Amino acid sequence: MAAPVESSEESARLLEARDLMAQLDQVRARVGSQANGLVDTAIGFLGVPYRRGGSSVETGFDCSGLVRTIYEQTVGLLLPRKAEQQAAATERIDRKDLQPGDLVFFNTMRRAFSHVGIYIGDGKFIHSPRSGEEVRVESMSLSYWARRFDGARRVRSDAETP
């Protein structure tokens, strides 16, 4: 049996705490649905050809153009155009803290943050790899990607909107 509430002041505090918990649950649900939306949008671009400087289904995507388009269409956030700029504009996180929708960066051109993809869970990411290829899902544990992993980033909710 629960202890009786002693005063209206205490009752008000309990109600405020419950309201705060409800608000936190709503935020958690929204963030989770945004991550699901990011992954769903990304999966919808599978098979789109790579194109250097590309940023649309019609013309094709390069890696950063794909990431930028997914975030703009799904969350309404406009990320910078280049992979290294996206890394600089996002929050560094540990690899162990990766969640679907986070950005993963690789050194593929002998310079830091030269390639970017979106983590989709289960050690996999979606990206637009290179000329002659198409948007696809790959495992981060493949030796090529594991050797070139440069770090993970999370897009902050206060990023610029279009």
Secondary structure in CASP SS format (residue, H / E / C, confidence):
PFRMAT SS
TARGET T0000
AUTHOR 0000-0000-0000
METHOD secondary structure of the structure
MODEL  1
M C 1.00
A C 1.00
A C 1.00
P C 1.00
V C 1.00
E C 1.00
S C 1.00
S H 1.00
E H 1.00
E H 1.00
S H 1.00
A H 1.00
R H 1.00
L H 1.00
L H 1.00
E H 1.00
A H 1.00
R H 1.00
D H 1.00
L H 1.00
M H 1.00
A H 1.00
Q H 1.00
L H 1.00
D H 1.00
Q H 1.00
V H 1.00
R H 1.00
A H 1.00
R H 1.00
V H 1.00
G H 1.00
S H 1.00
Q H 1.00
A H 1.00
N H 1.00
G H 1.00
L H 1.00
V H 1.00
D H 1.00
T H 1.00
A H 1.00
I H 1.00
G C 1.00
F C 1.00
L C 1.00
G C 1.00
V C 1.00
P E 1.00
Y E 1.00
R C 1.00
R C 1.00
G C 1.00
G C 1.00
S E 1.00
S E 1.00
V C 1.00
E C 1.00
T C 1.00
G E 1.00
F E 1.00
D C 1.00
C H 1.00
S H 1.00
G H 1.00
L H 1.00
V H 1.00
R H 1.00
T H 1.00
I H 1.00
Y H 1.00
E H 1.00
Q H 1.00
T H 1.00
V H 1.00
G C 1.00
L C 1.00
L C 1.00
L C 1.00
P C 1.00
R C 1.00
K C 1.00
A H 1.00
E H 1.00
Q H 1.00
Q H 1.00
A H 1.00
A H 1.00
A C 1.00
T C 1.00
E E 1.00
R E 1.00
I E 1.00
D C 1.00
R H 1.00
K H 1.00
D H 1.00
L C 1.00
Q C 1.00
P C 1.00
G C 1.00
D C 1.00
L E 1.00
V E 1.00
F E 1.00
F E 1.00
N C 1.00
T C 1.00
M C 1.00
R C 1.00
R C 1.00
A C 1.00
F C 1.00
S C 1.00
H E 1.00
V E 1.00
G E 1.00
I E 1.00
Y E 1.00
I E 1.00
G E 1.00
D C 1.00
G C 1.00
K E 1.00
F E 1.00
I E 1.00
H E 1.00
S C 1.00
P C 1.00
R C 1.00
S C 1.00
G C 1.00
E C 1.00
E E 1.00
V C 1.00
R E 1.00
V E 1.00
E E 1.00
S E 1.00
M C 1.00
S C 1.00
L C 1.00
S H 1.00
Y H 1.00
W H 1.00
A H 1.00
R H 1.00
R H 1.00
F E 1.00
D E 1.00
G E 1.00
A E 1.00
R E 1.00
R E 1.00
V C 1.00
R C 1.00
S C 1.00
D C 1.00
A C 1.00
E C 1.00
T C 1.00
P C 1.00
END
